[in-house]
């Protein structure tokens, strides 16, 4: 905690207030004072970083005030002071949350040390809370969501391969969540307590990728000022994820193949052979069979990596998951951007469900974050017209009918959702009239709305 922290001193003795104010201000603290419980309660509403609170005050008891702070929504670290306190007073104050108890006369060194310790503890508590929030957001971002049949099949595949040791090749378009699949496999594997290390093969220059994977010794090349461990060594006994493996340079493919065959690496510029125990998961958005035919990818490496293949479906192949994903991303984006996310009216949700998403789930997440950031302040709900103003997409009816790659259950769900939304729109959002028009009992219609994720 910086020395500019704000401290409230509550005591009915003017000399004590003056002495403490002078000592604390000399240390760089911002100090305010109060002489009664009434004044203290008013000052505490300004949320100082710490309060020095006397037990005996003209209009009440400091310990009683301490016990009331939570009722007023005040969570200020309190250090109690007293010249007449008993052991029972100290115990009670501690039980009520006081950080320390100082007996008068208070030495300047003691009070400064106590304040420093309490403020540092508060800083650590706030940092831990921030890290917990960030971890919660990160965990939400790593979640794989979906109720569609294709996603349920994917989850089943992940469960089957996770407990094994075989290599997995994860295929799918950009933005579908291939790395999330890799992390899910690691998180539920026998290696879950060991490192998960990733490398994007398309993002590393060809001349550096060998050093990234295998490490290098000091002086191995210009700029190698110290020894560096490679990804394989860092992932020892854990999992190495090679993203966009189809973009790996041909010369590097041969070296990777050798490591997969032998389980041994050599750092660049080194002579020692290092044994590694690593499970390799790889991902690509390319058709590696076509790359093999074009002599861009080694066939033997393909078979080494592809013990089991898991295909991640495109978002257009699981449109019924879009409302679930939208609600999740609204909460996620709201937490990350410190905004209250608006609700989306059914027509706005239908607009999102009808988009083709060439960028898949990543594109949807970005669109929802754009909505959260650009939505008018105080907007509780966005309709289709307002959503169109914020999003770089055009209105398009959600496709209903046969599509290659789509399951019958998904297609029926899309058609049913489109019909229900159209009936609600035709009757001004009135559930009883829409139910009557469709010949469905109102109670069953409400159940249908809930099942389809439509707010009636």
C-alpha positions as CSV (number, residue, x, y, z in Angstrom):
1,X,0.0,0.0,0.0
2,X,1.5,3.4,-1.0
3,X,2.3,5.9,1.7
4,X,-0.5,8.1,0.3
5,X,-3.0,5.8,2.0
6,X,-5.9,7.6,3.7
7,X,-6.1,7.0,7.5
8,X,-9.0,8.0,9.9
9,X,-8.0,8.5,13.5
10,X,-10.9,8.4,16.0
11,X,-10.2,9.5,19.6
12,X,-11.7,12.0,22.0
13,X,-8.3,13.3,23.3
14,X,-7.2,16.3,21.2
15,X,-3.5,15.7,22.2
16,X,-3.7,12.1,20.9
17,X,-5.3,13.3,17.6
18,X,-2.7,16.0,17.1
19,X,0.2,13.7,17.9
20,X,-1.0,10.9,15.6
21,X,-1.9,13.2,12.8
22,X,1.6,14.8,12.8
23,X,3.4,11.5,12.9
24,X,1.3,9.9,10.1
25,X,1.5,13.0,7.9
26,X,5.3,13.1,8.2
27,X,5.2,9.5,6.8
28,X,3.2,10.7,3.8
29,X,-0.2,9.4,4.9
30,X,-3.4,11.5,4.3
31,X,-5.1,11.8,7.7
32,X,-8.6,12.7,8.8
33,X,-9.9,12.7,12.4
34,X,-13.0,12.3,14.5
35,X,-13.8,12.7,18.2
36,X,-17.1,10.8,18.5
37,X,-18.9,7.7,17.3
38,X,-21.3,9.9,15.3
39,X,-18.4,11.7,13.5
40,X,-16.5,8.4,12.9
41,X,-19.5,6.8,11.3
42,X,-19.8,9.8,8.9
43,X,-16.1,9.7,8.1
44,X,-16.1,5.9,7.5
45,X,-18.5,6.4,4.7
46,X,-15.6,7.9,2.7
47,X,-13.9,4.5,2.9
48,X,-10.5,5.3,4.3
49,X,-7.8,2.7,3.8
50,X,-7.5,2.2,7.6
51,X,-9.0,3.4,10.8
52,X,-7.4,3.8,14.3
53,X,-10.4,3.6,16.6
54,X,-10.5,4.3,20.3
55,X,-12.5,2.0,22.6
56,X,-14.0,4.8,24.8
57,X,-15.7,7.7,23.1
58,X,-18.1,10.3,24.5
59,X,-21.2,9.1,22.7
60,X,-20.6,5.3,22.6
61,X,-18.2,2.4,22.5
62,X,-15.7,1.9,19.7
63,X,-16.1,-1.9,19.8
64,X,-19.8,-1.5,19.4
65,X,-19.1,0.6,16.3
66,X,-16.8,-2.0,15.0
67,X,-19.5,-4.6,15.3
68,X,-21.9,-2.4,13.3
69,X,-19.6,-1.7,10.3
70,X,-20.8,-4.7,8.2
71,X,-24.4,-3.6,8.7
72,X,-23.6,-0.3,7.1
73,X,-21.7,-1.9,4.2
74,X,-18.4,-0.6,5.5
75,X,-15.4,-2.8,5.2
76,X,-12.5,-0.8,6.5
77,X,-9.5,-2.3,8.3
78,X,-9.8,-1.3,12.0
79,X,-7.0,-1.0,14.6
80,X,-8.4,-0.5,18.1
81,X,-6.7,1.8,20.7
82,X,-7.3,2.0,24.4
83,X,-5.7,3.1,27.7
84,X,-8.3,1.3,29.8
85,X,-9.0,-1.9,27.9
86,X,-9.3,-5.4,29.4
87,X,-8.2,-8.6,27.9
88,X,-11.9,-9.3,27.2
89,X,-12.1,-6.1,25.2
90,X,-9.1,-7.1,23.1
91,X,-10.5,-10.6,22.5
92,X,-13.9,-9.3,21.6
93,X,-12.4,-6.7,19.2
94,X,-10.4,-9.4,17.5
95,X,-13.4,-11.7,17.1
96,X,-15.3,-8.8,15.5
97,X,-12.5,-8.3,12.9
98,X,-10.1,-5.8,14.4
99,X,-6.7,-6.2,12.7
100,X,-4.8,-5.3,15.9
101,X,-5.2,-3.8,19.4
102,X,-2.8,-1.0,20.7
103,X,-2.5,0.0,24.3
104,X,-2.0,3.6,25.2
105,X,0.3,5.4,25.5
106,X,1.1,4.3,22.0
107,X,4.7,4.5,20.8
108,X,5.2,6.2,17.4
109,X,7.3,3.2,16.1
110,X,4.7,0.7,17.2
111,X,1.8,2.5,15.5
112,X,3.7,3.1,12.3
113,X,4.8,-0.6,12.2
114,X,1.2,-1.7,12.8
115,X,-0.2,0.5,10.1
116,X,2.4,-0.6,7.6
117,X,1.6,-4.3,8.3
118,X,-2.2,-3.8,8.1
119,X,-2.0,-1.9,4.9
120,X,0.3,-4.4,3.3
121,X,-2.0,-7.2,4.3
122,X,-4.9,-5.3,2.8
123,X,-3.0,-4.8,-0.4
124,X,-2.3,-8.5,-0.6
125,X,-5.9,-9.3,0.1
126,X,-7.0,-7.0,-2.7
127,X,-4.4,-8.5,-5.1
128,X,-5.6,-12.0,-4.3
129,X,-9.2,-10.9,-4.9
130,X,-8.2,-9.4,-8.3
131,X,-6.3,-12.6,-9.2
132,X,-9.3,-14.7,-8.2
133,X,-11.6,-12.6,-10.4
134,X,-9.1,-12.8,-13.3
135,X,-8.9,-16.6,-12.8
136,X,-12.7,-16.8,-12.7
137,X,-12.9,-14.9,-16.0
138,X,-10.1,-17.1,-17.5
139,X,-11.8,-20.2,-16.3
140,X,-15.1,-19.0,-18.0
141,X,-13.1,-18.3,-21.2
142,X,-11.8,-21.9,-21.1
143,X,-15.2,-23.4,-20.7
144,X,-16.5,-25.4,-23.6
145,X,-20.3,-24.9,-23.9
146,X,-22.8,-26.7,-26.0
147,X,-25.9,-28.9,-25.8
148,X,-26.1,-29.8,-29.5
149,X,-25.6,-33.4,-30.5
150,X,-22.3,-32.6,-32.3
151,X,-20.9,-31.0,-29.1
152,X,-22.1,-33.8,-26.9
153,X,-20.3,-36.2,-29.2
154,X,-17.2,-34.0,-29.0
155,X,-17.3,-34.1,-25.2
156,X,-17.6,-37.9,-25.3
157,X,-14.5,-38.1,-27.5
158,X,-12.6,-35.8,-25.2
159,X,-13.5,-38.0,-22.2
160,X,-12.4,-41.1,-24.0
161,X,-9.0,-39.9,-25.1
162,X,-8.1,-37.9,-22.0
163,X,-7.3,-40.9,-19.8
164,X,-5.1,-42.4,-22.6
165,X,-1.6,-41.5,-23.7
166,X,-2.0,-41.5,-27.4
167,X,-1.3,-38.5,-29.5
168,X,-4.3,-36.5,-30.8
169,X,-4.7,-34.5,-33.9
170,X,-7.4,-31.8,-33.4
171,X,-8.9,-30.4,-36.7
172,X,-11.3,-27.7,-37.4
173,X,-11.7,-24.2,-38.8
174,X,-10.1,-21.1,-37.2
175,X,-12.0,-19.9,-34.2
176,X,-13.7,-23.2,-33.3
177,X,-11.9,-23.7,-30.1
178,X,-9.2,-26.3,-30.9
179,X,-7.0,-25.1,-28.1
180,X,-9.9,-25.4,-25.7
181,X,-10.2,-29.0,-26.7
182,X,-6.5,-29.6,-26.1
183,X,-6.7,-27.9,-22.6
184,X,-9.8,-30.0,-21.8
185,X,-7.9,-33.2,-22.7
186,X,-5.0,-32.2,-20.5
187,X,-7.2,-31.0,-17.6
188,X,-8.9,-34.4,-17.4
189,X,-5.9,-36.5,-18.1
190,X,-3.5,-38.3,-15.8
191,X,-1.0,-35.5,-16.5
192,X,-3.4,-32.7,-15.2
193,X,-1.0,-31.7,-12.4
194,X,1.9,-31.3,-14.8
195,X,2.6,-28.5,-17.2
196,X,0.5,-27.7,-20.3
197,X,2.8,-26.0,-22.8
198,X,1.7,-24.6,-26.1
199,X,3.4,-23.3,-29.3
200,X,1.7,-21.7,-32.3
201,X,3.8,-23.1,-35.1
202,X,2.5,-20.4,-37.5
203,X,3.5,-17.5,-35.2
204,X,7.2,-18.4,-34.8
205,X,9.8,-17.5,-37.5
206,X,11.2,-20.6,-39.3
207,X,14.7,-19.8,-38.0
208,X,13.6,-19.7,-34.4
209,X,11.2,-22.6,-34.2
210,X,13.9,-25.2,-33.4
211,X,15.1,-23.1,-30.5
212,X,11.5,-22.7,-29.3
213,X,10.9,-26.5,-29.3
214,X,14.2,-27.9,-28.2
215,X,15.9,-25.0,-26.5
216,X,19.5,-23.7,-27.0
217,X,22.8,-23.4,-25.2
218,X,24.5,-20.1,-24.4
219,X,26.4,-18.9,-27.5
220,X,24.6,-21.2,-29.9
221,X,23.9,-18.3,-32.2
222,X,23.9,-14.5,-32.2
223,X,21.7,-13.3,-29.4
224,X,21.8,-16.6,-27.4
225,X,23.2,-14.9,-24.3
226,X,22.1,-17.7,-21.9
227,X,20.8,-21.2,-21.9
228,X,17.1,-21.6,-22.7
229,X,14.9,-24.6,-22.1
230,X,12.7,-25.6,-25.1
231,X,9.0,-26.4,-25.0
232,X,9.6,-30.1,-24.9
233,X,11.7,-29.8,-21.7
234,X,9.3,-27.4,-20.1
235,X,6.4,-29.9,-20.8
236,X,8.3,-32.9,-19.3
237,X,5.7,-35.3,-17.8
238,X,3.0,-33.0,-19.0
239,X,1.4,-32.0,-22.3
240,X,2.7,-30.1,-25.3
241,X,0.2,-28.5,-27.7
242,X,1.4,-27.8,-31.2
243,X,-1.1,-25.4,-32.7
244,X,-1.3,-24.9,-36.5
245,X,1.1,-27.8,-36.9
246,X,0.3,-27.7,-40.6
247,X,2.4,-24.5,-40.9
248,X,5.6,-26.1,-39.5
249,X,8.5,-25.7,-42.0
250,X,9.4,-28.9,-43.7
251,X,13.0,-29.1,-42.2
252,X,11.5,-28.8,-38.8
253,X,9.0,-31.5,-39.5
254,X,11.8,-34.0,-39.9
255,X,13.3,-33.0,-36.5
256,X,10.0,-33.2,-34.8
257,X,9.4,-36.7,-36.2
258,X,12.7,-37.8,-34.8
259,X,11.8,-36.5,-31.3
260,X,8.4,-38.3,-31.5
261,X,10.2,-41.5,-32.5
262,X,13.0,-41.4,-29.8
263,X,11.6,-39.3,-27.0
264,X,14.9,-37.4,-26.9
265,X,15.8,-33.8,-27.7
266,X,19.1,-31.9,-28.2
267,X,19.3,-28.2,-27.5
268,X,20.6,-26.1,-30.4
269,X,24.3,-25.8,-30.0
270,X,24.4,-28.6,-27.5
271,X,25.8,-32.2,-27.6
272,X,23.8,-33.8,-24.8
273,X,20.7,-35.9,-25.4
274,X,17.8,-35.1,-23.1
275,X,15.1,-37.7,-22.4
276,X,11.6,-36.2,-22.3
277,X,8.2,-37.7,-21.4
278,X,5.7,-35.6,-23.2
279,X,2.2,-36.2,-24.6
280,X,1.8,-34.3,-27.8
281,X,-1.5,-32.8,-29.0
282,X,-1.5,-31.1,-32.3
283,X,-4.1,-28.9,-34.1
284,X,-4.5,-27.6,-37.6
285,X,-7.1,-25.8,-39.7
286,X,-5.6,-27.3,-42.9
287,X,-6.4,-30.5,-44.7
288,X,-3.2,-32.4,-44.0
289,X,-3.9,-35.1,-46.6
290,X,-4.0,-32.4,-49.3
291,X,-0.8,-30.9,-47.8
292,X,0.8,-34.3,-48.0
293,X,-0.3,-34.7,-51.7
294,X,1.2,-31.2,-52.4
295,X,4.5,-32.3,-50.6
296,X,4.0,-29.6,-47.9
297,X,3.6,-32.0,-45.0
298,X,5.4,-35.3,-44.2
299,X,3.1,-38.3,-44.4
300,X,5.1,-40.2,-41.7
301,X,4.7,-37.2,-39.3
302,X,1.0,-37.1,-40.0
303,X,0.6,-40.7,-38.9
304,X,2.7,-40.1,-35.8
305,X,0.5,-37.2,-34.8
306,X,-2.8,-38.7,-35.8
307,X,-3.3,-41.6,-33.5
308,X,-6.7,-40.2,-32.8
309,X,-8.4,-37.4,-34.7
310,X,-10.9,-35.1,-33.1
311,X,-12.8,-32.7,-35.3
312,X,-14.2,-29.5,-33.7
313,X,-17.5,-28.5,-35.5
314,X,-17.9,-25.1,-37.0
315,X,-20.5,-22.8,-35.3
316,X,-22.8,-23.0,-38.3
317,X,-23.0,-26.8,-37.6
318,X,-24.4,-26.2,-34.1
319,X,-26.6,-23.1,-34.4
320,X,-28.8,-24.3,-31.5
321,X,-25.9,-23.6,-29.2
322,X,-25.7,-19.9,-30.1
323,X,-28.2,-18.6,-27.5
324,X,-26.3,-20.5,-24.8
325,X,-23.0,-19.1,-26.0
326,X,-24.4,-15.6,-26.3
327,X,-25.6,-15.6,-22.6
328,X,-22.3,-16.9,-21.5
329,X,-20.3,-14.3,-23.5
330,X,-22.5,-11.5,-22.2
331,X,-21.6,-12.3,-18.6
332,X,-17.9,-12.9,-19.5
333,X,-17.6,-9.6,-21.4
334,X,-19.5,-7.7,-18.7
335,X,-17.0,-8.9,-16.1
336,X,-14.0,-8.2,-18.2
337,X,-15.1,-4.7,-19.2
338,X,-16.7,-3.7,-15.9
339,X,-20.1,-3.2,-17.6
340,X,-23.6,-4.4,-16.9
341,X,-24.4,-6.5,-20.0
342,X,-27.7,-5.8,-21.7
343,X,-30.3,-8.6,-22.4
344,X,-31.0,-9.4,-26.0
345,X,-34.6,-9.4,-27.2
346,X,-35.6,-12.5,-29.1
347,X,-35.4,-10.7,-32.4
348,X,-31.8,-9.6,-31.7
349,X,-31.0,-13.2,-30.6
350,X,-32.5,-14.5,-33.9
351,X,-30.3,-12.0,-35.8
352,X,-27.2,-13.5,-34.2
353,X,-28.5,-17.1,-34.7
354,X,-28.8,-16.3,-38.5
355,X,-25.3,-15.2,-39.0
356,X,-22.9,-17.6,-40.7
357,X,-19.8,-16.9,-38.5
358,X,-16.8,-17.5,-40.8
359,X,-14.7,-16.8,-37.6
360,X,-16.8,-19.3,-35.6
361,X,-17.0,-19.0,-31.8
362,X,-14.2,-16.5,-31.7
363,X,-16.2,-14.2,-34.0
364,X,-19.3,-14.6,-31.8
365,X,-17.4,-13.8,-28.7
366,X,-16.0,-10.6,-30.3
367,X,-19.4,-9.5,-31.5
368,X,-20.9,-9.9,-28.0
369,X,-18.0,-8.0,-26.4
370,X,-18.7,-5.2,-29.0
371,X,-22.3,-5.1,-27.9
372,X,-21.3,-4.9,-24.2
373,X,-18.8,-2.1,-24.9
374,X,-21.0,0.0,-27.3
375,X,-24.5,-0.5,-25.8
376,X,-26.1,2.8,-24.7
377,X,-25.5,3.4,-21.0
378,X,-28.4,2.1,-18.9
379,X,-29.8,0.0,-21.8
380,X,-31.4,-3.1,-20.2
381,X,-32.4,-4.8,-23.4
382,X,-31.4,-4.5,-27.1
383,X,-33.9,-5.2,-29.8
384,X,-32.9,-6.2,-33.4
385,X,-32.8,-2.6,-34.7
386,X,-30.4,-1.5,-31.9
387,X,-28.2,-4.7,-32.3
388,X,-27.9,-4.0,-36.1
389,X,-26.5,-0.5,-35.3
390,X,-23.8,-2.1,-33.1
391,X,-22.8,-5.1,-35.2
392,X,-21.1,-5.4,-38.6
393,X,-23.6,-8.1,-39.8
394,X,-26.7,-8.1,-41.9
395,X,-30.1,-9.4,-41.1
396,X,-30.6,-13.0,-42.3
397,X,-33.2,-15.5,-41.4
398,X,-31.9,-18.5,-39.5
399,X,-31.7,-21.3,-42.1
400,X,-34.3,-23.9,-41.8
401,X,-34.0,-27.0,-43.9
402,X,-31.5,-29.7,-44.8
403,X,-27.8,-28.8,-44.5
404,X,-24.8,-31.1,-45.0
405,X,-23.2,-31.9,-41.6
406,X,-26.2,-30.9,-39.5
407,X,-28.1,-33.4,-37.4
408,X,-31.8,-33.8,-37.7
409,X,-32.3,-32.9,-34.0
410,X,-30.5,-29.5,-34.6
411,X,-32.5,-28.8,-37.7
412,X,-35.8,-29.5,-36.0
413,X,-34.8,-27.3,-33.1
414,X,-33.9,-24.4,-35.5
415,X,-37.2,-24.7,-37.3
416,X,-39.2,-24.9,-34.1
417,X,-37.4,-21.9,-32.6
418,X,-38.0,-19.8,-35.8
419,X,-41.7,-20.7,-35.8
420,X,-42.2,-19.8,-32.1
421,X,-40.3,-16.5,-32.5
422,X,-42.4,-15.7,-35.6
423,X,-45.6,-16.4,-33.7
424,X,-44.6,-14.2,-30.8
425,X,-43.6,-11.4,-33.3
426,X,-47.0,-11.7,-35.1
427,X,-48.9,-11.3,-31.8
428,X,-46.8,-8.5,-30.3
429,X,-45.0,-10.8,-27.9
430,X,-48.2,-11.9,-26.2
431,X,-47.6,-15.5,-25.1
432,X,-51.3,-16.5,-24.7
433,X,-52.2,-15.3,-28.2
434,X,-49.1,-17.0,-29.8
435,X,-49.9,-20.2,-28.0
436,X,-53.6,-20.1,-29.1
437,X,-52.5,-19.4,-32.7
438,X,-50.2,-22.4,-32.7
439,X,-52.8,-24.6,-31.0
440,X,-50.6,-25.3,-28.0
441,X,-51.8,-25.2,-24.4
442,X,-50.4,-22.2,-22.6
443,X,-48.6,-24.2,-19.9
444,X,-46.9,-26.4,-22.6
445,X,-46.1,-23.3,-24.6
446,X,-44.3,-21.8,-21.6
447,X,-42.3,-25.0,-21.2
448,X,-41.4,-24.9,-24.9
449,X,-40.2,-21.3,-24.6
450,X,-38.0,-22.3,-21.7
451,X,-36.6,-25.3,-23.5
452,X,-35.8,-23.1,-26.6
453,X,-34.2,-20.4,-24.5
454,X,-36.8,-17.8,-25.5
455,X,-38.1,-15.3,-22.9
456,X,-41.8,-15.0,-23.1
